[in-house]
């Protein structure tokens, strides 16, 4: 009994972030409920890279914004659940308290830096502002450190970049500036919301290498949101697959790619071209992700699933754990019963 308690305490200490039964909904002017994130649970261990994958509209970005408590309320609302960071429930904190934690403890790289950066302020001033607020340094020192941070993330002429406005930089340089801002206060947790989506392949590889190198240097934990399974294979320790606002599968990266259990995960993997591919056409998943205002009953993937059964149409599957591999699918619930 004592050993079990010690193991449980150790496991809790290893978890930097725990999301428990999170529901983040939006409401239209006519009070219609839109369940963008619906009963999502996962945890992130210290030092690991967790990737959240799925098609556009599956709730990945809203989940990461919820962790930062950046969902606009209204129209959004944290309906229920907990977001525990080092045991502290972020949803119970005031805006003043959560602002103190942003950048210093939890930082975020946004998908489109052109909309995340302020267009009327220079890059150096925006990075320096984060340092002055969180590190309590004066303006001169903050500006010098901003230039050092830009140099750290591989900007060729950091002083010139610091003196530039966002529109004067390329997409890759803007994203590097966002990364410099995110790393300015050495946060414990970094949330990266599709930071390479709008970049060409060469710049994308540079940004991924940069995030990985900085993570190793600073010992950070990373939650990486993407729809690109090629990126997942390259950087992930564990993977969460989301569909229509819910987690449908969770496993280690190696296990997920070698043995996908959920039909949706299998469909995503079949869509990826391979070097040794002999297929004339790539496989596709029929249909589209349903809009949150009109999710189907039961398993939300059943209208697109080639293995759908009668129970799938009216009953939502509960997650089943199979040797550390979690999947929410009636196929495996029945196997466990057998």
C-alpha positions, -999 to 999 in steps of 0.1 A, spaced: 0 0 0 28 24 9 47 16 -23 15 22 -43 11 56 -27 48 64 -35 44 54 -71 12 75 -74 30 105 -59 59 101 -82 36 98 -113 19 130 -103 52 148 -98 62 136 -133 31 151 -149 36 188 -157 2 193 -173 -31 173 -168 -62 181 -187 -93 164 -172 -127 162 -189 -123 196 -205 -153 211 -222 -148 244 -241 -180 255 -259 -190 285 -279 -224 301 -281 -240 318 -310 -261 350 -306 -292 329 -306 -277 307 -277 -270 277 -299 -243 255 -282 -211 246 -302 -190 220 -284 -156 227 -299 -138 207 -272 -159 180 -256 -147 159 -227 -110 159 -235 -85 144 -211 -47 139 -214 -15 145 -195 20 156 -204 51 144 -186 80 167 -179 105 169 -207 84 151 -233 70 162 -267 33 154 -270 18 159 -305 -19 166 -309 -30 156 -345 -62 156 -365 -78 173 -395 -88 210 -394 -119 215 -372 -111 187 -347 -106 210 -317 -67 209 -316 -62 247 -315 -91 254 -291 -76 228 -267 -42 246 -267 -58 280 -264 -78 267 -234 -46 257 -217 -33 292 -220 -68 305 -210 -69 326 -242 -104 316 -254 -125 347 -256 -154 346 -232 -180 353 -245 -186 338 -271 -165 309 -256 -170 293 -222 -151 268 -202 -181 246 -194 -164 221 -171 -132 202 -164 -98 210 -150 -65 221 -165 -38 213 -138 -4 228 -143 20 215 -116 -12 206 -96 -27 241 -99 -61 244 -117 -56 271 -143 -93 275 -149 -98 286 -113 -72 314 -116 -81 351 -122 -69 369 -154 -43 387 -134 -29 354 -120 -29 336 -154 -12 366 -170 17 362 -145 21 326 -157 20 333 -194 55 334 -209 72 328 -176 57 293 -170 37 286 -202 44 301 -236 28 297 -270 39 299 -306 9 308 -327 0 294 -361 2 327 -380 28 352 -366 15 380 -388 -17 381 -369 -1 373 -335 25 401 -337 14 437 -333 18 453 -368 25 488 -354 53 479 -330 89 468 -339 99 432 -333 125 441 -307 100 462 -287 75 434 -286 101 409 -273 114 435 -248 79 441 -235 76 405 -225 109 406 -207 101 439 -189 68 425 -176 80 390 -166 117 395 -157 114 430 -142 143 444 -163 147 480 -176 141 490 -212 177 491 -222 185 456 -208 153 442 -223 162 455 -257 197 440 -255 183 407 -245 158 408 -273 186 410 -298 204 381 -281 173 360 -283 169 368 -320 205 357 -325 198 325 -305 170 315 -328 192 320 -359 182 354 -372 211 365 -395 211 402 -385 193 403 -351 198 441 -345 182 449 -379 154 424 -372 147 440 -338 144 474 -355 119 460 -381 82 459 -382 65 425 -388 55 432 -424 91 439 -432 102 403 -424 96 370 -443 73 344 -428 102 323 -416 118 354 -398 85 363 -382 81 328 -369 116 329 -355 107 362 -338 77 345 -322 99 316 -310 123 341 -295 94 357 -277 82 324 -264 116 314 -251 124 348 -236 115 337 -200 125 300 -203 90 286 -198 85 251 -184 58 243 -210 58 254 -247 26 251 -267 32 252 -305 0 256 -325 9 245 -361 39 268 -362 51 256 -396 19 254 -416 24 285 -438 61 279 -443 79 262 -472 96 228 -466 131 241 -461 121 268 -436 97 243 -419 127 219 -413 147 248 -399 120 258 -375 114 222 -363 152 217 -357 153 250 -338 124 241 -315 139 207 -308 174 221 -301 160 248 -278 138 223 -260 169 201 -253 190 231 -241 163 244 -218 148 211 -207 113 222 -217 81 202 -222 64 207 -256 28 203 -268 29 204 -306 -4 208 -325 -3 197 -361 -21 179 -389 12 168 -405 20 132 -395 54 136 -411 63 161 -384 48 139 -357 70 110 -367 101 132 -365 95 149 -331 69 132 -310 73 110 -279 36 105 -275 6 113 -298 -30 122 -292 -54 119 -322 -85 142 -320 -116 140 -340 -147 163 -338 -137 177 -304 -128 144 -287 -97 123 -282 -101 90 -302 -66 75 -297 -35 80 -276 -2 61 -278 36 64 -280 47 76 -314 63 43 -323 32 23 -313 8 46 -331 26 44 -364 33 6 -362 -1 -4 -348 -29 22 -353 -61 10 -336 -88 36 -344 -102 36 -380 -96 73 -382 -60 70 -373 -55 42 -398 -72 64 -425 -48 93 -417 -18 71 -420 -29 56 -453 -31 91 -467 6 96 -463 28 89 -494 58 66 -488 91 63 -506 84 26 -514 48 33 -524 34 14 -554 -1 29 -552 -13 48 -583 -35 69 -561 -33 78 -524 -61 66 -501 -86 91 -488 -111 93 -459 -145 98 -474 -165 128 -462 -155 157 -441 -151 166 -404 -186 176 -392 -191 211 -380 -193 215 -342 -228 229 -344 -240 196 -360 -220 167 -346 -236 133 -352 -249 112 -323 -229 82 -310 -194 79 -323 -187 111 -343 -166 93 -369 -193 67 -377 -206 85 -409 -171 82 -424 -161 49 -408 -158 17 -430 -163 -4 -399 -193 14 -384 -218 -9 -366 -253 -2 -352 -241 7 -318 -218 34 -333 -248 54 -345 -263 60 -310 -237 53 -284 -204 72 -279 -175 48 -272 -156 50 -240 -117 49 -241 -103 14 -238 -67 9 -225 -48 -19 -243 -13 -23 -228 -8 15 -226 -25 22 -259 -58 41 -254 -85 40 -281 -122 51 -281 -138 27 -305 -166 1 -301 -145 -25 -320 -121 -27 -291 -147 -24 -263 -162 -56 -277 -128 -73 -279 -121 -64 -243 -155 -79 -232 -147 -111 -251 
